[in-house]
Amino acid sequence: MFVIVVYDTLAERNPGILRTCRQYLHWVQRSVFQGELSAAQHRKLLSAIKQHIDPTYDSVLIYRTQGPHHIQTDLIGQPLGNTDPIL
């Protein structure tokens, strides 16, 4: 599945979310990651993110689709990340 993660957390929790997302996905913009995940990787990512947030304050949106070709993306301005495969 293709996943887009968008988060808005307290600044002190950002590094934990950033490190977690980088293990699974490509950084594409501040607080935004995207990439292909298996179902098992998706479950692990969700579990790891939950360990880093306060659900009474923070917000994490995870969009899922069958693949990136099902999403039309329009970029306005400069791209900030990359979409090279994660090794």
N, CA, C and O atoms as CSV, one atom per row, in Angstrom:
chain,resi,resn,atom,element,x,y,z
A,1,MET,N,N,0.839,-1.177,0.000
A,1,MET,CA,C,0.000,0.000,0.000
A,1,MET,C,C,0.882,1.238,0.000
A,1,MET,O,O,2.014,1.205,0.484
A,2,PHE,N,N,0.362,2.320,-0.541
A,2,PHE,CA,C,1.065,3.598,-0.550
A,2,PHE,C,C,0.514,4.421,0.604
A,2,PHE,O,O,-0.701,4.532,0.774
A,3,VAL,N,N,1.418,5.000,1.401
A,3,VAL,CA,C,1.036,5.692,2.632
A,3,VAL,C,C,1.598,7.107,2.634
A,3,VAL,O,O,2.736,7.335,2.222
A,4,ILE,N,N,0.791,8.050,3.100
A,4,ILE,CA,C,1.240,9.422,3.348
A,4,ILE,C,C,0.969,9.714,4.818
A,4,ILE,O,O,-0.161,9.569,5.284
A,5,VAL,N,N,2.003,10.125,5.547
A,5,VAL,CA,C,1.875,10.462,6.965
A,5,VAL,C,C,2.090,11.961,7.117
A,5,VAL,O,O,3.084,12.511,6.642
A,6,VAL,N,N,1.149,12.610,7.782
A,6,VAL,CA,C,1.213,14.044,8.065
A,6,VAL,C,C,1.034,14.197,9.568
A,6,VAL,O,O,0.067,13.684,10.132
A,7,TYR,N,N,1.950,14.892,10.217
A,7,TYR,CA,C,1.826,15.010,11.670
A,7,TYR,C,C,1.979,16.442,12.150
A,7,TYR,O,O,2.669,17.260,11.541
A,8,ASP,N,N,1.311,16.718,13.267
A,8,ASP,CA,C,1.387,18.003,13.947
A,8,ASP,C,C,1.494,17.673,15.428
A,8,ASP,O,O,0.497,17.366,16.082
A,9,THR,N,N,2.708,17.739,15.945
A,9,THR,CA,C,2.946,17.354,17.333
A,9,THR,C,C,3.659,18.481,18.070
A,9,THR,O,O,4.187,19.410,17.459
A,10,LEU,N,N,3.662,18.380,19.383
A,10,LEU,CA,C,4.427,19.308,20.202
A,10,LEU,C,C,5.887,19.236,19.754
A,10,LEU,O,O,6.398,18.145,19.500
A,11,ALA,N,N,6.554,20.362,19.654
A,11,ALA,CA,C,7.916,20.431,19.107
A,11,ALA,C,C,8.870,19.437,19.765
A,11,ALA,O,O,9.728,18.874,19.085
A,12,GLU,N,N,8.741,19.214,21.049
A,12,GLU,CA,C,9.663,18.299,21.732
A,12,GLU,C,C,9.456,16.840,21.307
A,12,GLU,O,O,10.343,16.012,21.512
A,13,ARG,N,N,8.307,16.517,20.722
A,13,ARG,CA,C,8.049,15.148,20.263
A,13,ARG,C,C,8.379,14.954,18.783
A,13,ARG,O,O,8.421,13.820,18.305
A,14,ASN,N,N,8.612,16.041,18.059
A,14,ASN,CA,C,8.911,15.944,16.628
A,14,ASN,C,C,10.093,15.031,16.296
A,14,ASN,O,O,9.985,14.239,15.360
A,15,PRO,N,N,11.220,15.104,17.022
A,15,PRO,CA,C,12.351,14.238,16.659
A,15,PRO,C,C,12.020,12.743,16.711
A,15,PRO,O,O,12.502,11.978,15.876
A,16,GLY,N,N,11.223,12.328,17.658
A,16,GLY,CA,C,10.851,10.914,17.752
A,16,GLY,C,C,9.998,10.471,16.582
A,16,GLY,O,O,10.200,9.388,16.032
A,17,ILE,N,N,9.045,11.306,16.199
A,17,ILE,CA,C,8.193,10.997,15.047
A,17,ILE,C,C,9.035,11.005,13.776
A,17,ILE,O,O,8.886,10.127,12.927
A,18,LEU,N,N,9.906,11.978,13.643
A,18,LEU,CA,C,10.780,12.089,12.475
A,18,LEU,C,C,11.640,10.834,12.313
A,18,LEU,O,O,11.694,10.263,11.224
A,19,ARG,N,N,12.309,10.402,13.376
A,19,ARG,CA,C,13.153,9.201,13.319
A,19,ARG,C,C,12.336,7.965,12.958
A,19,ARG,O,O,12.767,7.136,12.155
A,20,THR,N,N,11.165,7.850,13.553
A,20,THR,CA,C,10.305,6.698,13.288
A,20,THR,C,C,9.879,6.664,11.829
A,20,THR,O,O,9.998,5.628,11.174
A,21,CYS,N,N,9.391,7.765,11.320
A,21,CYS,CA,C,8.916,7.807,9.930
A,21,CYS,C,C,10.050,7.565,8.942
A,21,CYS,O,O,9.844,6.924,7.911
A,22,ARG,N,N,11.239,8.067,9.243
A,22,ARG,CA,C,12.382,7.871,8.336
A,22,ARG,C,C,12.769,6.400,8.212
A,22,ARG,O,O,13.379,6.008,7.217
A,23,GLN,N,N,12.432,5.591,9.191
A,23,GLN,CA,C,12.740,4.161,9.116
A,23,GLN,C,C,11.899,3.458,8.060
A,23,GLN,O,O,12.291,2.407,7.554
A,24,TYR,N,N,10.749,4.027,7.725
A,24,TYR,CA,C,9.801,3.356,6.838
A,24,TYR,C,C,9.490,4.114,5.551
A,24,TYR,O,O,9.160,3.500,4.536
A,25,LEU,N,N,9.592,5.437,5.583
A,25,LEU,CA,C,9.058,6.261,4.499
A,25,LEU,C,C,10.057,7.319,4.046
A,25,LEU,O,O,11.102,7.508,4.668
A,26,HIS,N,N,9.725,8.004,2.960
A,26,HIS,CA,C,10.538,9.095,2.427
A,26,HIS,C,C,10.026,10.422,2.973
A,26,HIS,O,O,8.823,10.686,2.986
A,27,TRP,N,N,10.961,11.247,3.423
A,27,TRP,CA,C,10.607,12.597,3.850
A,27,TRP,C,C,10.368,13.418,2.592
A,27,TRP,O,O,11.235,13.469,1.720
A,28,VAL,N,N,9.201,14.066,2.478
A,28,VAL,CA,C,8.894,14.868,1.294
A,28,VAL,C,C,8.653,16.333,1.609
A,28,VAL,O,O,8.760,17.184,0.726
A,29,GLN,N,N,8.332,16.634,2.851
A,29,GLN,CA,C,8.107,18.015,3.257
A,29,GLN,C,C,8.068,18.045,4.782
A,29,GLN,O,O,7.908,17.004,5.419
A,30,ARG,N,N,8.213,19.221,5.363
A,30,ARG,CA,C,8.178,19.312,6.823
A,30,ARG,C,C,6.959,18.576,7.364
A,30,ARG,O,O,5.825,18.880,6.992
A,31,SER,N,N,7.192,17.633,8.219
A,31,SER,CA,C,6.135,16.851,8.878
A,31,SER,C,C,5.302,16.013,7.914
A,31,SER,O,O,4.164,15.665,8.229
A,32,VAL,N,N,5.854,15.680,6.736
A,32,VAL,CA,C,5.144,14.850,5.761
A,32,VAL,C,C,6.090,13.781,5.216
A,32,VAL,O,O,7.206,14.077,4.790
A,33,PHE,N,N,5.623,12.539,5.238
A,33,PHE,CA,C,6.369,11.404,4.705
A,33,PHE,C,C,5.460,10.611,3.789
A,33,PHE,O,O,4.238,10.636,3.934
A,34,GLN,N,N,6.079,9.889,2.821
A,34,GLN,CA,C,5.279,9.032,1.954
A,34,GLN,C,C,6.118,7.850,1.498
A,34,GLN,O,O,7.347,7.902,1.515
A,35,GLY,N,N,5.439,6.783,1.089
A,35,GLY,CA,C,6.137,5.627,0.549
A,35,GLY,C,C,5.276,4.381,0.555
A,35,GLY,O,O,4.137,4.388,1.021
A,36,GLU,N,N,5.850,3.309,0.023
A,36,GLU,CA,C,5.184,2.009,-0.051
A,36,GLU,C,C,5.482,1.214,1.217
A,36,GLU,O,O,6.625,1.163,1.672
A,37,LEU,N,N,4.451,0.597,1.782
A,37,LEU,CA,C,4.599,-0.248,2.966
A,37,LEU,C,C,3.823,-1.543,2.782
A,37,LEU,O,O,2.785,-1.577,2.121
A,38,SER,N,N,4.341,-2.599,3.374
A,38,SER,CA,C,3.564,-3.830,3.469
A,38,SER,C,C,2.580,-3.661,4.627
A,38,SER,O,O,2.685,-2.708,5.399
A,39,ALA,N,N,1.638,-4.574,4.747
A,39,ALA,CA,C,0.684,-4.508,5.863
A,39,ALA,C,C,1.417,-4.615,7.197
A,39,ALA,O,O,1.066,-3.924,8.154
A,40,ALA,N,N,2.431,-5.475,7.268
A,40,ALA,CA,C,3.199,-5.638,8.509
A,40,ALA,C,C,3.965,-4.361,8.852
A,40,ALA,O,O,3.995,-3.950,10.012
A,41,GLN,N,N,4.580,-3.735,7.858
A,41,GLN,CA,C,5.296,-2.480,8.095
A,41,GLN,C,C,4.336,-1.386,8.546
A,41,GLN,O,O,4.670,-0.579,9.413
A,42,HIS,N,N,3.155,-1.362,7.962
A,42,HIS,CA,C,2.145,-0.373,8.340
A,42,HIS,C,C,1.774,-0.536,9.813
A,42,HIS,O,O,1.698,0.452,10.544
A,43,ARG,N,N,1.546,-1.760,10.249
A,43,ARG,CA,C,1.215,-2.018,11.663
A,43,ARG,C,C,2.356,-1.589,12.581
A,43,ARG,O,O,2.115,-0.985,13.626
A,44,LYS,N,N,3.596,-1.894,12.200
A,44,LYS,CA,C,4.753,-1.507,13.016
A,44,LYS,C,C,4.889,0.012,13.097
A,44,LYS,O,O,5.181,0.561,14.159
A,45,LEU,N,N,4.674,0.681,11.970
A,45,LEU,CA,C,4.750,2.143,11.950
A,45,LEU,C,C,3.702,2.749,12.874
A,45,LEU,O,O,4.014,3.639,13.664
A,46,LEU,N,N,2.463,2.276,12.781
A,46,LEU,CA,C,1.399,2.784,13.654
A,46,LEU,C,C,1.761,2.597,15.123
A,46,LEU,O,O,1.599,3.510,15.932
A,47,SER,N,N,2.245,1.419,15.456
A,47,SER,CA,C,2.618,1.128,16.840
A,47,SER,C,C,3.736,2.049,17.314
A,47,SER,O,O,3.684,2.572,18.427
A,48,ALA,N,N,4.746,2.249,16.472
A,48,ALA,CA,C,5.875,3.107,16.842
A,48,ALA,C,C,5.446,4.561,17.003
A,48,ALA,O,O,5.891,5.239,17.929
A,49,ILE,N,N,4.591,5.041,16.116
A,49,ILE,CA,C,4.120,6.424,16.217
A,49,ILE,C,C,3.345,6.623,17.512
A,49,ILE,O,O,3.519,7.639,18.184
A,50,LYS,N,N,2.501,5.677,17.866
A,50,LYS,CA,C,1.696,5.791,19.088
A,50,LYS,C,C,2.562,5.923,20.332
A,50,LYS,O,O,2.137,6.526,21.317
A,51,GLN,N,N,3.772,5.366,20.302
A,51,GLN,CA,C,4.682,5.463,21.449
A,51,GLN,C,C,5.275,6.862,21.608
A,51,GLN,O,O,5.765,7.211,22.682
A,52,HIS,N,N,5.232,7.660,20.543
A,52,HIS,CA,C,5.876,8.977,20.562
A,52,HIS,C,C,4.915,10.145,20.717
A,52,HIS,O,O,5.363,11.283,20.857
A,53,ILE,N,N,3.621,9.905,20.698
A,53,ILE,CA,C,2.684,11.033,20.729
A,53,ILE,C,C,1.847,11.053,22.000
A,53,ILE,O,O,1.747,10.059,22.720
A,54,ASP,N,N,1.260,12.193,22.250
A,54,ASP,CA,C,0.236,12.354,23.281
A,54,ASP,C,C,-1.084,12.495,22.529
A,54,ASP,O,O,-1.342,13.548,21.947
A,55,PRO,N,N,-1.929,11.458,22.525
A,55,PRO,CA,C,-3.157,11.510,21.734
A,55,PRO,C,C,-4.149,12.575,22.184
A,55,PRO,O,O,-5.106,12.865,21.466
A,56,THR,N,N,-3.939,13.158,23.355
A,56,THR,CA,C,-4.827,14.229,23.802
A,56,THR,C,C,-4.411,15.586,23.230
A,56,THR,O,O,-5.159,16.560,23.325
A,57,TYR,N,N,-3.202,15.646,22.630
A,57,TYR,CA,C,-2.703,16.915,22.095
A,57,TYR,C,C,-2.273,16.814,20.629
A,57,TYR,O,O,-2.626,17.669,19.817
A,58,ASP,N,N,-1.519,15.779,20.296
A,58,ASP,CA,C,-0.916,15.641,18.972
A,58,ASP,C,C,-1.899,15.084,17.948
A,58,ASP,O,O,-2.912,14.476,18.294
A,59,SER,N,N,-1.573,15.310,16.681
A,59,SER,CA,C,-2.399,14.805,15.581
A,59,SER,C,C,-1.503,14.180,14.517
A,59,SER,O,O,-0.528,14.789,14.077
A,60,VAL,N,N,-1.844,12.958,14.110
A,60,VAL,CA,C,-1.137,12.273,13.034
A,60,VAL,C,C,-2.188,11.742,12.068
A,60,VAL,O,O,-3.063,10.968,12.457
A,61,LEU,N,N,-2.100,12.159,10.809
A,61,LEU,CA,C,-3.003,11.658,9.771
A,61,LEU,C,C,-2.226,10.699,8.883
A,61,LEU,O,O,-1.117,11.010,8.450
A,62,ILE,N,N,-2.804,9.536,8.612
A,62,ILE,CA,C,-2.175,8.554,7.739
A,62,ILE,C,C,-3.158,8.228,6.624
A,62,ILE,O,O,-4.219,7.647,6.853
A,63,TYR,N,N,-2.780,8.614,5.417
A,63,TYR,CA,C,-3.599,8.340,4.240
A,63,TYR,C,C,-3.068,7.072,3.583
A,63,TYR,O,O,-1.856,6.907,3.448
A,64,ARG,N,N,-3.965,6.172,3.173
A,64,ARG,CA,C,-3.569,4.926,2.519
A,64,ARG,C,C,-4.279,4.793,1.177
A,64,ARG,O,O,-5.443,5.164,1.028
A,65,THR,N,N,-3.553,4.257,0.213
A,65,THR,CA,C,-4.132,3.968,-1.094
A,65,THR,C,C,-3.387,2.771,-1.684
A,65,THR,O,O,-2.376,2.332,-1.135
A,66,GLN,N,N,-3.879,2.256,-2.780
A,66,GLN,CA,C,-3.260,1.081,-3.399
A,66,GLN,C,C,-1.887,1.384,-3.993
A,66,GLN,O,O,-1.045,0.489,-4.067
A,67,GLY,N,N,-1.645,2.601,-4.409
A,67,GLY,CA,C,-0.352,2.947,-4.985
A,67,GLY,C,C,-0.276,4.424,-5.311
A,67,GLY,O,O,-1.302,5.103,-5.349
A,68,PRO,N,N,0.939,4.935,-5.549
A,68,PRO,CA,C,1.103,6.362,-5.818
A,68,PRO,C,C,0.450,6.794,-7.122
A,68,PRO,O,O,0.152,7.976,-7.299
A,69,HIS,N,N,0.225,5.862,-8.034
A,69,HIS,CA,C,-0.390,6.217,-9.310
A,69,HIS,C,C,-1.875,6.540,-9.156
A,69,HIS,O,O,-2.498,7.024,-10.100
A,70,HIS,N,N,-2.445,6.283,-7.993
A,70,HIS,CA,C,-3.851,6.589,-7.732
A,70,HIS,C,C,-4.032,7.986,-7.139
A,70,HIS,O,O,-5.158,8.414,-6.885
A,71,ILE,N,N,-2.930,8.690,-6.921
A,71,ILE,CA,C,-2.980,10.011,-6.300
A,71,ILE,C,C,-2.403,11.031,-7.270
A,71,ILE,O,O,-1.310,10.844,-7.804
A,72,GLN,N,N,-3.129,12.086,-7.488
A,72,GLN,CA,C,-2.608,13.189,-8.295
A,72,GLN,C,C,-2.068,14.233,-7.331
A,72,GLN,O,O,-2.776,14.679,-6.428
A,73,THR,N,N,-0.814,14.621,-7.524
A,73,THR,CA,C,-0.165,15.572,-6.633
A,73,THR,C,C,0.225,16.820,-7.411
A,73,THR,O,O,0.828,16.729,-8.480
A,74,ASP,N,N,-0.113,17.966,-6.883
A,74,ASP,CA,C,0.294,19.246,-7.456
A,74,ASP,C,C,1.232,19.923,-6.465
A,74,ASP,O,O,0.862,20.142,-5.311
A,75,LEU,N,N,2.436,20.254,-6.903
A,75,LEU,CA,C,3.408,20.930,-6.055
A,75,LEU,C,C,3.459,22.396,-6.440
A,75,LEU,O,O,3.596,22.733,-7.616
A,76,ILE,N,N,3.349,23.263,-5.451
A,76,ILE,CA,C,3.495,24.701,-5.653
A,76,ILE,C,C,4.690,25.121,-4.816
A,76,ILE,O,O,4.661,24.989,-3.592
A,77,GLY,N,N,5.728,25.619,-5.446
A,77,GLY,CA,C,6.937,25.982,-4.721
A,77,GLY,C,C,8.003,24.912,-4.878
A,77,GLY,O,O,7.946,24.097,-5.799
A,78,GLN,N,N,8.961,24.917,-3.991
A,78,GLN,CA,C,10.118,24.038,-4.078
A,78,GLN,C,C,9.877,22.701,-3.384
A,78,GLN,O,O,9.323,22.674,-2.286
A,79,PRO,N,N,10.282,21.589,-4.004
A,79,PRO,CA,C,10.214,20.302,-3.308
A,79,PRO,C,C,11.266,20.279,-2.198
A,79,PRO,O,O,12.364,20.807,-2.375
A,80,LEU,N,N,10.941,19.680,-1.073
A,80,LEU,CA,C,11.861,19.689,0.063
A,80,LEU,C,C,12.529,18.350,0.322
A,80,LEU,O,O,13.604,18.318,0.920
A,81,GLY,N,N,11.945,17.260,-0.099
A,81,GLY,CA,C,12.505,15.942,0.174
A,81,GLY,C,C,12.815,15.215,-1.110
A,81,GLY,O,O,12.998,15.827,-2.162
A,82,ASN,N,N,12.872,13.870,-1.010
A,82,ASN,CA,C,13.082,13.074,-2.213
A,82,ASN,C,C,12.210,11.832,-2.159
A,82,ASN,O,O,11.615,11.522,-1.126
A,83,THR,N,N,12.141,11.134,-3.261
A,83,THR,CA,C,11.337,9.910,-3.321
A,83,THR,C,C,12.182,8.728,-3.760
A,83,THR,O,O,11.645,7.737,-4.255
A,84,ASP,N,N,13.514,8.816,-3.586
A,84,ASP,CA,C,14.381,7.691,-3.913
A,84,ASP,C,C,14.055,6.516,-3.000
A,84,ASP,O,O,13.611,6.714,-1.870
A,85,PRO,N,N,14.272,5.292,-3.483
A,85,PRO,CA,C,13.989,4.126,-2.631
A,85,PRO,C,C,14.792,4.153,-1.339
A,85,PRO,O,O,15.947,4.577,-1.321
A,86,ILE,N,N,14.175,3.703,-0.272
A,86,ILE,CA,C,14.861,3.610,1.017
A,86,ILE,C,C,15.650,2.314,1.030
A,86,ILE,O,O,15.099,1.247,0.758
A,87,LEU,N,N,16.932,2.397,1.343
A,87,LEU,CA,C,17.780,1.198,1.368
A,87,LEU,C,C,17.999,0.731,2.774
A,87,LEU,O,O,18.688,-0.265,2.994
